[in-house]
Amino acid sequence: MKPLGRKVVVHPVAKEDITSSGIHVVDVRTQTHAEGTVVAVGADVKEIKVGETIVYSPLFFEELNLDKVMHHVIDEQDVHAILE
C-alpha cells in the first residue's frame, strides 16, 4: 500500500482502561493523544519513516481495515512527535 501525498498509515497502539468490574475498554478517540507504528508514508512526507513510533492527534484520522487489522490514515501535519 502506498498512501498519497502527505498521508501516513499507522498501526495504532491501543491503550486499555479497565473498569472497576474488570471490563477492558479501548477507545482511541477519548485519549489526549494516540500512538502508533508507521507502516507506510506518502511520497511528500519528509520527516517520518516507516517503522517509527509516532504520537498523533486522536481526532483527525480515517480508519482503514486491511486484512482484518485496523490502521489509521493521518496527514503528516497531525503528527505531534516521533518517539525515540
C-alpha angles and dihedrals in degrees: 000000000000118000118214129247115333096349123128125199113213134187100218123227103221117213114214127218120198119213122219089262092055099256115147112228121193117182116152094187094063093058125095090232139004130223130205148149118259112239100172139006133200123246093257096053108113111179107026123081134192111269096030121122113232139187115223143165113286090210104056111060141095119229117233122187111207117178090339092306118116118230133177122226111205138168117253090240090063092060109104101186147347112235115226 
